[in-house]
């Protein structure tokens, strides 16, 4: 099952998790040093919702919470 919102098309995006060590210069240290960089994915918050479609029928869709909150989906 794909992790894509069926209304707005929001999908997973890739990013990094950066691990830093040390004390910042503005706090009296010698600066932060990067000790590790890991790849990660930011996943959309998808929910399975019963939605009323254009013809008045009801069907299940995978919709992100932003679409539910903004009212782009009329729940059945």
C-alpha positions as CSV (number, residue, x, y, z in Angstrom):
1,X,0.0,0.0,0.0
2,X,1.5,3.3,-1.1
3,X,2.2,6.1,1.4
4,X,0.7,8.8,-0.8
5,X,-2.3,11.1,0.1
6,X,-5.0,10.5,-2.5
7,X,-6.2,14.1,-2.3
8,X,-3.1,16.3,-2.3
9,X,-0.4,13.8,-3.4
10,X,1.7,14.3,-0.3
11,X,4.4,11.6,-0.2
12,X,7.4,10.5,1.8
13,X,10.4,12.8,1.5
14,X,14.0,12.0,2.3
15,X,16.2,13.8,4.7
16,X,19.0,13.4,7.2
17,X,19.4,13.0,11.0
18,X,22.5,14.9,12.0
19,X,24.3,14.1,15.3
20,X,26.4,16.9,16.8
21,X,28.8,16.9,19.8
22,X,30.2,19.7,21.8
23,X,29.2,23.0,23.2
24,X,28.2,25.9,21.0
25,X,30.6,28.9,20.7
26,X,27.9,31.3,22.0
27,X,27.7,29.2,25.1
28,X,31.4,29.3,25.7
29,X,32.5,26.1,23.9
30,X,34.7,25.5,20.9
31,X,31.8,24.8,18.6
32,X,29.6,21.9,17.6
33,X,31.2,19.1,15.6
34,X,29.2,16.7,13.4
35,X,29.8,13.1,14.4
36,X,27.2,11.3,12.3
37,X,24.8,11.7,9.5
38,X,22.0,9.1,8.9
39,X,19.5,9.0,6.1
40,X,15.9,9.0,7.1
41,X,12.4,9.4,5.7
42,X,9.7,11.9,6.7
43,X,6.4,10.1,6.2
44,X,3.0,11.9,5.8
45,X,0.4,11.3,8.5
46,X,-2.1,9.2,6.5
47,X,-5.4,8.0,7.8
48,X,-7.9,5.6,6.2
49,X,-11.2,7.6,6.0
50,X,-14.6,6.8,4.6
51,X,-15.2,9.7,2.1
52,X,-18.3,10.7,0.2
53,X,-17.4,11.0,-3.5
54,X,-18.9,13.2,-6.2
55,X,-21.7,10.8,-7.1
56,X,-22.9,10.4,-3.5
57,X,-21.2,7.1,-2.9
58,X,-19.0,6.2,-0.1
59,X,-15.5,4.8,-0.4
60,X,-12.3,4.4,1.7
61,X,-9.3,6.6,0.9
62,X,-5.9,7.2,2.4
63,X,-5.9,10.9,3.2
64,X,-3.3,13.0,5.1
65,X,-4.5,14.8,8.3
66,X,-3.8,18.2,6.7
67,X,-6.5,17.5,4.1
68,X,-9.0,16.3,6.7
69,X,-8.4,19.4,8.9
70,X,-8.7,21.8,6.0
71,X,-12.0,20.4,4.9
72,X,-10.9,19.1,1.5
73,X,-12.6,15.8,2.3
74,X,-16.2,15.4,3.2
75,X,-16.4,12.4,5.6
76,X,-19.2,10.0,5.3
